[in-house]
Amino acid sequence: MSDMPSDMIAEATRARDNAVAPYSGFKVGAALRAADGKIWAGCNVENATLGLTVCAERVALWKALSEGSRGFSEVVVVTAANKPTPPCGACRQLLWEFVGDVPVHMVSLEGPRATENLGALFPRAFDKSDL
């Protein structure tokens, strides 16, 4: 397991505190490190339709992209689950396209941690090479 980036874990944990999860109760915080070192964090936001819920990883990514940030080196996902939680399939797709095959650090506030490269979490990913 690679070293866990404590600064990113702190930012993702702070973002998780802002999560809006009245339906699932599953609060998530995420952080991305940009090439310039800036950390972009986000939390999940649920709504009554559930289908329009937005995951923490996508919030962090969209914040970064909308502010002009490009090139990322790692991702952190923080939950309070009893095991490390990876990004969902939709988030894996977007992370693959805009972030690439970077380490994804999965941190549980309950203690367990794991790191996997995105390529291992998302084998045979669909991207522009498939078009």
N, C-alpha and C positions, 0 to 999 in steps of 0.2 A: 504494500500500500504506500502510495506517495505521501509526502508531508501534507497535512491539512492546512490550508491557508486561514489562519486565525482571524485576519482582518476581514476576509470575505464571509467567514462564518458569522462574525459579529454583525456585519451589515445584513446578511440574510435573516438572522435571528431578529434584528430590529424590524426589518420589513415584515416578517411573519407576525409580529405584534399588531400590525395594521390590517391583517387579513380580515376579509368580510366573508365569513363562512357560516351563516345562520342555519343552513340546511344540512350540510354534511358535518359541520363541526371540525372538519379536517383543515387546519390552518397550515399554510405552506409559505415559506420565504425562499427567495432565490437571489443569487448574485452572479454577475458576470464580470470578469476582469478584461478590460479592453487593452489593446496593444500599448496604449500610453500609460497604463497602470490604473486608470480610473476604474472604480467599482460602480457598477450599475445594479441596483437592487429592486426587487418587486415582490408583491404578495398576491395571493389568489383573491379573486373577487367573484362571489356567487350572486345569482339573482334567481327569482322565482321560476323562470323558465328552465333553469339548469343548463340548457343547451347553449346559452349565451355566457355562461361562466367563463372566466379567463384565468388561466393558471399563472402562478408566480413567475415561472420561467419565461413565459411569453410577455408578461408585463415588463420584466427587466430587459428583455431583448428589444421590445418596441420602444422603451424609453431610450435605450442606447442608440438604436438605429435612427430614431426621430431627431436625436440631437447631433447626428452626424458621425457617431462613433462607428468604426469599422475595424475588423481584426480583433479576435478575442483569444485568450489563452487558457481559460478554465472556467468551470461552472460549479456553483455550490447550490445544493438543495437541502433545506432544513425543515424537518417535521418533528412531531412529537410521537410518531409511530414507534412500535417496539423494535422495528428493524429499519435499516436504511431504505429510503424510498426513492426510486429513480423517476425521472421525468416521464409523463404519459406519452403515448404514441404521437399525438399531435405536436407536443413540445419537442420530442426527439426529431421529428421531421424539420421543424423550423430551426432548431439548433444545428442540425446537420447542414442545412443550406446556408445559414448565415454565420455560424460559429466554427463548424468543422469538427474534425476528430480530435477533440480536446479532452483532458481529464474532467470527469464529472464526479465531484465529491458529494457523497450523500451522507448527511449527518442527522442522527436522531437525538433529540433533547434527552431521550431516555438512556443514551450512552453509545449504542452501536454506530459504527461508521464504516464506510466502504468507498473505494474509488475505482471507477471503471472508465476506460476511454469510451467516448460516445459510439465509436464504431463497434465496440463489443456489445453495447446496449441496443444498437440499431443496425444489425447485420443486413447486408443487401439493401441499403437505403436507396430510395428514389431521389435522383437529383438531375441537374441540367444535362449530365452525360447520358441520361436515358431519353432525352427529347430528340 
